[in-house]
Amino acid sequence: MNVTTRPSTATQAVRDSVLKAENLCKQVSSPEGLLTIVADVSLEIARGESVAVAGPSGAGKSTLLALLAGLDVPSAGRVLLDGTDLTGLDEDGRARLRAQRVGFVFQSFHLIPALTALENVMLPLELAGNAEARRAAAETLERVGLRERTAHYPRQLSGGEQQRVAIARAFVTQPAVLFADEPTGNLDSATGARVGELLFELNGNARTTLVLVTHDRELAARCVRTLRMEAGRLA
């Protein structure tokens, strides 16, 4: 497996594993027969590390991310997230663990149109029963530069602003791992660069582990490691 690395104080300082995959395989049925999307992938990611997953379209990157995050279940193999075997949990158990330990940023934002920016960021805290949801959400929106936009609905925000709301929502729960799937894919290059800068700034301050799927070479280069996928395997 070829992996590019850069020195990192976070990786040097914190060596314990927060995410581990063992012989992951994902197969689905198709008209042509059984299709293998992820094939025998094993990896380990340290707490506080940032890792990019790169490769051509159709290589299995997003499916791997979904398996690592417990959004999907493997056909074989297992995933350990913060010491818990995801493959040993039912759907409700995986959902509870995600709510407690995982944050997500997607290409298409996934904001709830009927909620304001503040309410979108509050949502995961409210679902967890956090009495300080409003205060924490407001503080996090201020950190991403949207203090004046808290009462705006997604349709009233630009694409870059919507992604900043999504990033605030991902970080407000202080997750152990943040999964980002093409977070700048729907943005122009200048806006994407600003959003990428914000993502790494917040990630560094929070010491969150970042797993990033991206076609953006500059964004990938900012990660400590880059894992390359080809035809469902780590190359």
DRENPA-3360 file (N, C-alpha, C; in nm, 2 decimals, always signed):
BEGIN
1 = MNVTTRPS = +0.09/-0.12/+0.00/+0.00/+0.00/+0.00/+0.09/+0.12/+0.00 ~ +0.07/+0.21/-0.10/+0.14/+0.33/-0.11/+0.07/+0.44/-0.04 ~ +0.14/+0.51/+0.06/+0.07/+0.61/+0.14/+0.17/+0.73/+0.15 ~ +0.12/+0.85/+0.11/+0.20/+0.97/+0.13/+0.18/+1.03/+0.26 ~ +0.29/+1.07/+0.33/+0.28/+1.13/+0.46/+0.35/+1.26/+0.48 ~ +0.31/+1.34/+0.57/+0.38/+1.46/+0.61/+0.40/+1.45/+0.76 ~ +0.51/+1.51/+0.82/+0.52/+1.52/+0.96/+0.41/+1.59/+1.03 ~ +0.37/+1.54/+1.14/+0.26/+1.61/+1.21/+0.28/+1.60/+1.36;
9 = TATQAVRD = +0.27/+1.71/+1.43/+0.28/+1.71/+1.57/+0.17/+1.64/+1.64 ~ +0.05/+1.65/+1.58/-0.07/+1.58/+1.63/-0.05/+1.43/+1.63 ~ +0.01/+1.38/+1.52/+0.03/+1.23/+1.51/+0.14/+1.19/+1.60 ~ +0.25/+1.27/+1.62/+0.36/+1.24/+1.70/+0.31/+1.24/+1.85 ~ +0.22/+1.33/+1.88/+0.18/+1.35/+2.02/+0.08/+1.25/+2.07 ~ -0.01/+1.21/+1.97/-0.11/+1.12/+2.01/-0.11/+1.00/+1.92 ~ -0.08/+0.88/+1.97/-0.06/+0.76/+1.89/-0.17/+0.66/+1.90 ~ -0.26/+0.68/+2.00/-0.36/+0.58/+2.01/-0.46/+0.58/+1.90;
17 = SVLKAENL = -0.51/+0.46/+1.86/-0.60/+0.45/+1.75/-0.74/+0.49/+1.78 ~ -0.81/+0.57/+1.70/-0.95/+0.60/+1.72/-1.04/+0.53/+1.62 ~ -0.98/+0.49/+1.51/-1.05/+0.43/+1.40/-0.97/+0.32/+1.34 ~ -1.03/+0.20/+1.33/-0.96/+0.08/+1.28/-1.05/+0.00/+1.19 ~ -1.01/-0.03/+1.07/-1.08/-0.12/+0.98/-1.00/-0.25/+0.96 ~ -1.07/-0.36/+0.96/-1.00/-0.49/+0.95/-1.07/-0.57/+0.83 ~ -1.00/-0.58/+0.72/-1.05/-0.67/+0.61/-1.19/-0.63/+0.56 ~ -1.22/-0.50/+0.55/-1.35/-0.46/+0.51/-1.38/-0.50/+0.36;
25 = CKQVSSPE = -1.50/-0.55/+0.35/-1.55/-0.58/+0.21/-1.70/-0.54/+0.20 ~ -1.74/-0.48/+0.09/-1.88/-0.45/+0.07/-1.91/-0.49/-0.07 ~ -2.01/-0.58/-0.08/-2.06/-0.63/-0.20/-2.21/-0.61/-0.21 ~ -2.26/-0.58/-0.34/-2.40/-0.55/-0.36/-2.44/-0.63/-0.48 ~ -2.57/-0.66/-0.49/-2.62/-0.73/-0.61/-2.64/-0.63/-0.72 ~ -2.62/-0.68/-0.84/-2.64/-0.60/-0.96/-2.69/-0.69/-1.07 ~ -2.74/-0.64/-1.18/-2.79/-0.72/-1.29/-2.68/-0.82/-1.35 ~ -2.56/-0.77/-1.33/-2.45/-0.85/-1.38/-2.40/-0.95/-1.28;
33 = GLLTIVAD = -2.46/-0.95/-1.16/-2.41/-1.04/-1.06/-2.36/-0.96/-0.94 ~ -2.29/-1.03/-0.85/-2.24/-0.97/-0.73/-2.13/-0.87/-0.76 ~ -2.14/-0.74/-0.71/-2.05/-0.64/-0.74/-1.97/-0.60/-0.61 ~ -1.84/-0.61/-0.62/-1.76/-0.57/-0.51/-1.72/-0.42/-0.51 ~ -1.76/-0.34/-0.41/-1.73/-0.20/-0.41/-1.61/-0.17/-0.33 ~ -1.60/-0.24/-0.21/-1.48/-0.23/-0.13/-1.43/-0.37/-0.11 ~ -1.30/-0.38/-0.13/-1.24/-0.52/-0.12/-1.12/-0.52/-0.03 ~ -1.14/-0.59/+0.08/-1.03/-0.63/+0.18/-0.95/-0.51/+0.22;
41 = VSLEIARG = -1.02/-0.40/+0.27/-0.95/-0.28/+0.31/-0.92/-0.29/+0.46 ~ -0.80/-0.27/+0.50/-0.76/-0.26/+0.64/-0.68/-0.13/+0.66 ~ -0.71/-0.06/+0.77/-0.64/+0.07/+0.79/-0.65/+0.10/+0.94 ~ -0.57/+0.19/+0.99/-0.58/+0.24/+1.13/-0.54/+0.39/+1.13 ~ -0.62/+0.46/+1.20/-0.61/+0.61/+1.21/-0.59/+0.65/+1.35 ~ -0.49/+0.73/+1.38/-0.46/+0.77/+1.52/-0.55/+0.89/+1.56 ~ -0.57/+0.90/+1.69/-0.65/+1.01/+1.74/-0.58/+1.15/+1.71 ~ -0.66/+1.24/+1.65/-0.61/+1.37/+1.62/-0.54/+1.38/+1.48;
49 = ESVAVAGP = -0.54/+1.27/+1.41/-0.48/+1.26/+1.27/-0.58/+1.31/+1.17 ~ -0.53/+1.36/+1.06/-0.61/+1.39/+0.94/-0.57/+1.31/+0.82 ~ -0.66/+1.24/+0.76/-0.64/+1.15/+0.65/-0.73/+1.18/+0.54 ~ -0.67/+1.19/+0.42/-0.75/+1.21/+0.30/-0.76/+1.07/+0.22 ~ -0.88/+1.05/+0.17/-0.90/+0.93/+0.09/-0.92/+0.98/-0.06 ~ -0.83/+0.95/-0.14/-0.83/+1.00/-0.28/-0.85/+0.88/-0.38 ~ -0.87/+0.92/-0.51/-0.88/+0.82/-0.61/-0.99/+0.86/-0.71 ~ -1.00/+0.78/-0.82/-1.09/+0.82/-0.93/-1.23/+0.79/-0.89;
57 = SGAGKSTL = -1.33/+0.85/-0.96/-1.47/+0.83/-0.94/-1.50/+0.68/-0.95 ~ -1.58/+0.63/-0.86/-1.62/+0.48/-0.87/-1.52/+0.39/-0.80 ~ -1.42/+0.45/-0.73/-1.32/+0.37/-0.67/-1.36/+0.31/-0.54 ~ -1.48/+0.36/-0.48/-1.53/+0.31/-0.36/-1.50/+0.40/-0.24 ~ -1.46/+0.52/-0.26/-1.42/+0.61/-0.15/-1.54/+0.65/-0.06 ~ -1.65/+0.69/-0.12/-1.77/+0.72/-0.04/-1.82/+0.60/+0.04 ~ -1.82/+0.49/-0.03/-1.87/+0.37/+0.04/-1.78/+0.33/+0.15 ~ -1.65/+0.34/+0.14/-1.56/+0.32/+0.25/-1.59/+0.42/+0.36;
65 = LALLAGLD = -1.61/+0.54/+0.33/-1.64/+0.64/+0.44/-1.77/+0.60/+0.51 ~ -1.87/+0.56/+0.44/-2.00/+0.52/+0.50/-1.98/+0.40/+0.59 ~ -1.89/+0.31/+0.55/-1.86/+0.19/+0.64/-1.79/+0.23/+0.76 ~ -1.69/+0.32/+0.75/-1.61/+0.36/+0.86/-1.70/+0.44/+0.96 ~ -1.80/+0.51/+0.91/-1.88/+0.59/+1.00/-2.00/+0.52/+1.05 ~ -2.02/+0.39/+1.01/-2.13/+0.32/+1.06/-2.27/+0.35/+0.99 ~ -2.26/+0.43/+0.88/-2.38/+0.46/+0.80/-2.42/+0.34/+0.71 ~ -2.32/+0.25/+0.69/-2.35/+0.13/+0.61/-2.28/+0.01/+0.69;
73 = VPSAGRVL = -2.32/-0.11/+0.66/-2.26/-0.23/+0.72/-2.18/-0.31/+0.62 ~ -2.06/-0.36/+0.65/-1.98/-0.43/+0.56/-2.04/-0.57/+0.53 ~ -2.00/-0.63/+0.42/-2.04/-0.77/+0.39/-1.95/-0.86/+0.46 ~ -1.83/-0.81/+0.49/-1.73/-0.89/+0.57/-1.63/-0.79/+0.63 ~ -1.56/-0.83/+0.74/-1.47/-0.74/+0.81/-1.54/-0.67/+0.92 ~ -1.47/-0.58/+0.99/-1.52/-0.50/+1.10/-1.46/-0.37/+1.11 ~ -1.53/-0.28/+1.18/-1.48/-0.14/+1.20/-1.48/-0.12/+1.35 ~ -1.37/-0.07/+1.41/-1.37/-0.03/+1.55/-1.36/+0.12/+1.56;
81 = LDGTDLTG = -1.46/+0.19/+1.62/-1.46/+0.33/+1.63/-1.45/+0.37/+1.78 ~ -1.34/+0.43/+1.81/-1.32/+0.47/+1.95/-1.33/+0.34/+2.05 ~ -1.28/+0.23/+2.00/-1.28/+0.11/+2.08/-1.41/+0.02/+2.07 ~ -1.51/+0.07/+2.00/-1.64/+0.00/+1.99/-1.65/-0.06/+1.85 ~ -1.68/-0.19/+1.85/-1.70/-0.27/+1.72/-1.83/-0.23/+1.66 ~ -1.83/-0.15/+1.56/-1.96/-0.10/+1.49/-2.03/-0.22/+1.43 ~ -1.96/-0.32/+1.39/-2.03/-0.43/+1.32/-2.10/-0.52/+1.42 ~ -2.08/-0.50/+1.55/-2.15/-0.57/+1.66/-2.27/-0.50/+1.71;
89 = LDEDGRAR = -2.30/-0.39/+1.65/-2.42/-0.31/+1.69/-2.53/-0.32/+1.59 ~ -2.65/-0.30/+1.64/-2.77/-0.29/+1.55/-2.78/-0.15/+1.50 ~ -2.88/-0.12/+1.42/-2.89/+0.01/+1.36/-2.91/+0.12/+1.46 ~ -2.99/+0.09/+1.56/-3.01/+0.19/+1.67/-2.88/+0.21/+1.75 ~ -2.80/+0.11/+1.77/-2.68/+0.12/+1.85/-2.58/+0.20/+1.77 ~ -2.57/+0.18/+1.64/-2.48/+0.26/+1.55/-2.52/+0.41/+1.55 ~ -2.65/+0.43/+1.55/-2.70/+0.57/+1.54/-2.66/+0.64/+1.67 ~ -2.68/+0.57/+1.79/-2.64/+0.63/+1.91/-2.49/+0.67/+1.92;
97 = LRAQRVGF = -2.41/+0.57/+1.87/-2.27/+0.60/+1.88/-2.23/+0.71/+1.78 ~ -2.29/+0.72/+1.67/-2.26/+0.83/+1.57/-2.30/+0.96/+1.64 ~ -2.42/+0.97/+1.70/-2.46/+1.09/+1.77/-2.36/+1.14/+1.88 ~ -2.30/+1.04/+1.94/-2.21/+1.08/+2.05/-2.07/+1.11/+2.00 ~ -2.02/+1.04/+1.90/-1.88/+1.04/+1.87/-1.84/+1.09/+1.73 ~ -1.94/+1.11/+1.64/-1.91/+1.13/+1.50/-1.98/+1.26/+1.45 ~ -1.90/+1.33/+1.36/-1.96/+1.45/+1.29/-1.95/+1.42/+1.14 ~ -2.04/+1.49/+1.06/-2.04/+1.47/+0.92/-2.05/+1.60/+0.85;
105 = VFQSFHLI = -1.97/+1.61/+0.74/-1.99/+1.72/+0.64/-2.00/+1.66/+0.50 ~ -2.10/+1.69/+0.43/-2.13/+1.64/+0.30/-2.12/+1.74/+0.19 ~ -2.10/+1.70/+0.07/-2.10/+1.79/-0.05/-2.22/+1.87/-0.06 ~ -2.34/+1.81/-0.03/-2.47/+1.87/-0.06/-2.53/+1.94/+0.07 ~ -2.45/+1.96/+0.17/-2.48/+2.04/+0.29/-2.58/+1.96/+0.38 ~ -2.69/+1.91/+0.33/-2.79/+1.84/+0.41/-2.85/+1.92/+0.53 ~ -2.87/+2.05/+0.50/-2.94/+2.13/+0.60/-3.09/+2.11/+0.59 ~ -3.16/+2.13/+0.70/-3.31/+2.12/+0.70/-3.37/+2.25/+0.66;
113 = PALTALEN = -3.44/+2.26/+0.54/-3.48/+2.39/+0.49/-3.57/+2.47/+0.58 ~ -3.65/+2.40/+0.66/-3.75/+2.46/+0.75/-3.69/+2.52/+0.88 ~ -3.56/+2.49/+0.90/-3.49/+2.54/+1.02/-3.39/+2.65/+0.99 ~ -3.38/+2.74/+1.08/-3.28/+2.85/+1.06/-3.14/+2.79/+1.08 ~ -3.04/+2.87/+1.05/-2.90/+2.83/+1.07/-2.88/+2.79/+1.21 ~ -2.92/+2.87/+1.31/-2.91/+2.84/+1.45/-2.98/+2.71/+1.48 ~ -3.10/+2.69/+1.43/-3.17/+2.56/+1.46/-3.11/+2.44/+1.40 ~ -3.05/+2.46/+1.28/-2.98/+2.34/+1.22/-2.86/+2.30/+1.31;
121 = VMLPLELA = -2.79/+2.39/+1.36/-2.67/+2.36/+1.44/-2.72/+2.31/+1.58 ~ -2.83/+2.36/+1.63/-2.88/+2.31/+1.76/-2.93/+2.17/+1.75 ~ -2.97/+2.12/+1.64/-3.05/+2.00/+1.63/-2.98/+1.88/+1.69 ~ -2.85/+1.85/+1.66/-2.79/+1.73/+1.72/-2.77/+1.74/+1.87 ~ -2.76/+1.86/+1.92/-2.75/+1.88/+2.07/-2.89/+1.86/+2.13 ~ -2.99/+1.91/+2.07/-3.12/+1.89/+2.12/-3.16/+1.75/+2.12 ~ -3.13/+1.67/+2.02/-3.16/+1.53/+2.01/-3.09/+1.45/+2.12 ~ -2.97/+1.51/+2.16/-2.89/+1.44/+2.27/-2.94/+1.49/+2.41;
129 = GNAEARRA = -3.04/+1.58/+2.41/-3.09/+1.63/+2.54/-3.00/+1.74/+2.61 ~ -2.92/+1.81/+2.53/-2.82/+1.91/+2.58/-2.90/+2.04/+2.61 ~ -2.90/+2.08/+2.74/-2.97/+2.20/+2.78/-2.91/+2.32/+2.73 ~ -2.78/+2.31/+2.69/-2.71/+2.43/+2.65/-2.70/+2.44/+2.49 ~ -2.79/+2.37/+2.42/-2.79/+2.36/+2.28/-2.79/+2.50/+2.21 ~ -2.87/+2.59/+2.25/-2.88/+2.72/+2.19/-2.75/+2.80/+2.21 ~ -2.70/+2.80/+2.33/-2.57/+2.88/+2.35/-2.46/+2.82/+2.27 ~ -2.44/+2.69/+2.28/-2.33/+2.62/+2.21/-2.34/+2.64/+2.06;
137 = AAETLERV = -2.46/+2.63/+2.00/-2.48/+2.65/+1.86/-2.45/+2.80/+1.82 ~ -2.49/+2.89/+1.90/-2.46/+3.03/+1.87/-2.31/+3.06/+1.87 ~ -2.24/+3.00/+1.97/-2.10/+3.02/+1.98/-2.03/+2.96/+1.86 ~ -2.07/+2.84/+1.82/-2.01/+2.77/+1.71/-2.03/+2.85/+1.57 ~ -2.15/+2.90/+1.55/-2.18/+2.98/+1.43/-2.09/+3.10/+1.43 ~ -2.07/+3.16/+1.55/-1.98/+3.28/+1.55/-1.84/+3.24/+1.51 ~ -1.80/+3.12/+1.55/-1.66/+3.08/+1.52/-1.64/+3.06/+1.37 ~ -1.75/+3.03/+1.30/-1.74/+3.01/+1.15/-1.78/+3.14/+1.08;
145 = GLRERTAH = -1.80/+3.25/+1.15/-1.82/+3.38/+1.09/-1.96/+3.40/+1.05 ~ -2.06/+3.34/+1.12/-2.20/+3.36/+1.08/-2.28/+3.41/+1.19 ~ -2.23/+3.49/+1.27/-2.30/+3.55/+1.39/-2.42/+3.63/+1.34 ~ -2.41/+3.70/+1.22/-2.52/+3.78/+1.17/-2.62/+3.70/+1.09 ~ -2.60/+3.57/+1.07/-2.68/+3.49/+0.98/-2.76/+3.38/+1.06 ~ -2.76/+3.39/+1.19/-2.82/+3.28/+1.27/-2.97/+3.26/+1.24 ~ -3.04/+3.37/+1.21/-3.18/+3.36/+1.19/-3.22/+3.33/+1.05 ~ -3.13/+3.32/+0.96/-3.15/+3.30/+0.82/-3.18/+3.15/+0.79;
153 = YPRQLSGG = -3.26/+3.12/+0.70/-3.29/+2.99/+0.65/-3.19/+2.95/+0.54 ~ -3.17/+2.82/+0.52/-3.07/+2.78/+0.41/-3.09/+2.85/+0.28 ~ -3.22/+2.87/+0.24/-3.24/+2.93/+0.11/-3.20/+3.07/+0.10 ~ -3.18/+3.14/+0.22/-3.13/+3.27/+0.23/-2.98/+3.28/+0.24 ~ -2.91/+3.17/+0.23/-2.77/+3.17/+0.25/-2.70/+3.12/+0.12 ~ -2.58/+3.17/+0.09/-2.50/+3.13/-0.02/-2.45/+2.98/+0.00 ~ -2.40/+2.92/-0.10/-2.35/+2.79/-0.09/-2.24/+2.78/+0.01 ~ -2.15/+2.88/+0.01/-2.04/+2.88/+0.11/-2.09/+2.89/+0.25;
161 = EQQRVAIA = -2.19/+2.98/+0.27/-2.25/+3.00/+0.40/-2.32/+2.87/+0.45 ~ -2.39/+2.80/+0.36/-2.46/+2.68/+0.39/-2.36/+2.57/+0.44 ~ -2.24/+2.57/+0.37/-2.14/+2.47/+0.41/-2.08/+2.51/+0.54 ~ -2.07/+2.63/+0.57/-2.02/+2.67/+0.70/-2.12/+2.64/+0.82 ~ -2.25/+2.65/+0.79/-2.35/+2.60/+0.88/-2.33/+2.45/+0.91 ~ -2.31/+2.38/+0.80/-2.30/+2.23/+0.81/-2.17/+2.20/+0.89 ~ -2.06/+2.27/+0.87/-1.94/+2.25/+0.95/-1.96/+2.28/+1.09 ~ -2.03/+2.39/+1.12/-2.07/+2.42/+1.26/-2.15/+2.31/+1.32;
169 = RAFVTQPA = -2.25/+2.26/+1.25/-2.33/+2.15/+1.30/-2.24/+2.03/+1.33 ~ -2.14/+2.00/+1.25/-2.06/+1.88/+1.26/-1.97/+1.90/+1.39 ~ -1.92/+2.02/+1.41/-1.83/+2.04/+1.52/-1.89/+2.07/+1.66 ~ -2.02/+2.11/+1.66/-2.08/+2.15/+1.78/-2.09/+2.04/+1.89 ~ -2.09/+1.92/+1.84/-2.10/+1.80/+1.93/-1.97/+1.76/+1.98 ~ -1.86/+1.83/+1.94/-1.72/+1.79/+1.97/-1.69/+1.64/+1.95 ~ -1.71/+1.60/+1.82/-1.70/+1.46/+1.78/-1.55/+1.41/+1.80 ~ -1.54/+1.28/+1.82/-1.41/+1.22/+1.82/-1.35/+1.21/+1.67;
177 = VLFADEPT = -1.44/+1.19/+1.58/-1.41/+1.17/+1.44/-1.50/+1.26/+1.35 ~ -1.44/+1.33/+1.26/-1.52/+1.41/+1.16/-1.50/+1.35/+1.03 ~ -1.61/+1.30/+0.96/-1.60/+1.25/+0.83/-1.65/+1.36/+0.73 ~ -1.57/+1.39/+0.63/-1.61/+1.49/+0.53/-1.60/+1.43/+0.39 ~ -1.72/+1.43/+0.32/-1.72/+1.37/+0.19/-1.74/+1.48/+0.08 ~ -1.63/+1.51/+0.01/-1.62/+1.61/-0.09/-1.68/+1.74/-0.04 ~ -1.63/+1.80/+0.08/-1.70/+1.91/+0.14/-1.69/+2.04/+0.06 ~ -1.60/+2.05/-0.04/-1.60/+2.17/-0.13/-1.64/+2.14/-0.27;
185 = GNLDSATG = -1.70/+2.02/-0.29/-1.74/+1.98/-0.43/-1.84/+2.06/-0.50 ~ -1.93/+2.13/-0.42/-2.04/+2.21/-0.48/-2.01/+2.36/-0.48 ~ -1.88/+2.39/-0.44/-1.85/+2.53/-0.43/-1.75/+2.57/-0.54 ~ -1.75/+2.70/-0.57/-1.64/+2.75/-0.66/-1.51/+2.75/-0.59 ~ -1.40/+2.76/-0.67/-1.27/+2.74/-0.61/-1.23/+2.83/-0.50 ~ -1.27/+2.96/-0.51/-1.24/+3.06/-0.41/-1.31/+3.03/-0.28 ~ -1.45/+3.00/-0.29/-1.53/+2.97/-0.17/-1.48/+2.83/-0.11 ~ -1.45/+2.74/-0.20/-1.40/+2.61/-0.15/-1.27/+2.62/-0.07;
193 = ARVGELLF = -1.18/+2.71/-0.12/-1.06/+2.73/-0.05/-1.08/+2.79/+0.09 ~ -1.18/+2.88/+0.10/-1.21/+2.94/+0.23/-1.27/+2.84/+0.33 ~ -1.36/+2.76/+0.27/-1.43/+2.65/+0.35/-1.33/+2.55/+0.40 ~ -1.23/+2.51/+0.31/-1.13/+2.42/+0.34/-1.04/+2.47/+0.45 ~ -1.01/+2.60/+0.45/-0.93/+2.66/+0.55/-1.00/+2.65/+0.68 ~ -1.13/+2.68/+0.68/-1.21/+2.68/+0.81/-1.21/+2.54/+0.86 ~ -1.23/+2.44/+0.78/-1.24/+2.30/+0.82/-1.12/+2.26/+0.89 ~ -1.00/+2.29/+0.84/-0.88/+2.25/+0.90/-0.85/+2.33/+1.03;
201 = ELNGNART = -0.89/+2.46/+1.03/-0.87/+2.54/+1.14/-0.95/+2.49/+1.26 ~ -1.07/+2.46/+1.24/-1.16/+2.41/+1.35/-1.11/+2.27/+1.39 ~ -1.07/+2.19/+1.29/-1.02/+2.05/+1.32/-0.90/+2.06/+1.41 ~ -0.81/+2.15/+1.38/-0.68/+2.16/+1.46/-0.71/+2.21/+1.60 ~ -0.80/+2.30/+1.61/-0.83/+2.36/+1.74/-0.90/+2.25/+1.83 ~ -0.99/+2.17/+1.77/-1.07/+2.07/+1.84/-0.99/+1.94/+1.86 ~ -0.88/+1.92/+1.79/-0.80/+1.80/+1.80/-0.89/+1.68/+1.76 ~ -0.98/+1.70/+1.67/-1.07/+1.60/+1.62/-0.99/+1.52/+1.51;
209 = TLVLVTHD = -1.02/+1.39/+1.50/-0.97/+1.31/+1.39/-1.05/+1.34/+1.26 ~ -0.98/+1.37/+1.15/-1.05/+1.41/+1.03/-1.03/+1.30/+0.92 ~ -1.13/+1.25/+0.86/-1.13/+1.16/+0.75/-1.20/+1.22/+0.63 ~ -1.13/+1.25/+0.53/-1.17/+1.34/+0.42/-1.16/+1.27/+0.29 ~ -1.28/+1.26/+0.22/-1.28/+1.21/+0.08/-1.29/+1.34/-0.01 ~ -1.19/+1.35/-0.10/-1.19/+1.46/-0.19/-1.12/+1.44/-0.32 ~ -1.16/+1.51/-0.42/-1.08/+1.52/-0.55/-0.99/+1.64/-0.55 ~ -1.00/+1.72/-0.45/-0.92/+1.85/-0.44/-0.78/+1.81/-0.39;
217 = RELAARCV = -0.69/+1.82/-0.48/-0.55/+1.79/-0.44/-0.49/+1.88/-0.34 ~ -0.53/+2.01/-0.34/-0.48/+2.10/-0.24/-0.53/+2.07/-0.10 ~ -0.66/+2.03/-0.10/-0.72/+2.00/+0.02/-0.66/+1.87/+0.08 ~ -0.64/+1.77/-0.01/-0.58/+1.64/+0.04/-0.44/+1.66/+0.09 ~ -0.37/+1.75/+0.02/-0.23/+1.78/+0.06/-0.21/+1.83/+0.20 ~ -0.32/+1.89/+0.25/-0.32/+1.95/+0.39/-0.33/+1.84/+0.50 ~ -0.37/+1.72/+0.46/-0.39/+1.61/+0.55/-0.25/+1.55/+0.58 ~ -0.24/+1.49/+0.69/-0.12/+1.42/+0.74/-0.09/+1.30/+0.64;
225 = RTLRMEAG = -0.19/+1.23/+0.60/-0.17/+1.11/+0.52/-0.28/+1.12/+0.40 ~ -0.24/+1.06/+0.29/-0.33/+1.04/+0.18/-0.34/+0.89/+0.15 ~ -0.46/+0.83/+0.16/-0.48/+0.69/+0.12/-0.54/+0.69/-0.02 ~ -0.49/+0.62/-0.11/-0.54/+0.62/-0.25/-0.62/+0.49/-0.28 ~ -0.74/+0.50/-0.32/-0.82/+0.39/-0.36/-0.83/+0.37/-0.51 ~ -0.83/+0.25/-0.55/-0.85/+0.21/-0.69/-0.92/+0.08/-0.70 ~ -1.04/+0.08/-0.76/-1.12/-0.04/-0.78/-1.15/-0.11/-0.65 ~ -1.18/-0.02/-0.55/-1.23/-0.08/-0.42/-1.12/-0.12/-0.33;
233 = RLA = -0.99/-0.10/-0.37/-0.88/-0.14/-0.28/-0.79/-0.02/-0.25 ~ -0.72/-0.03/-0.14/-0.62/+0.07/-0.11/-0.50/+0.04/-0.20 ~ -0.45/+0.14/-0.28/-0.35/+0.11/-0.38/-0.21/+0.12/-0.32;
% end
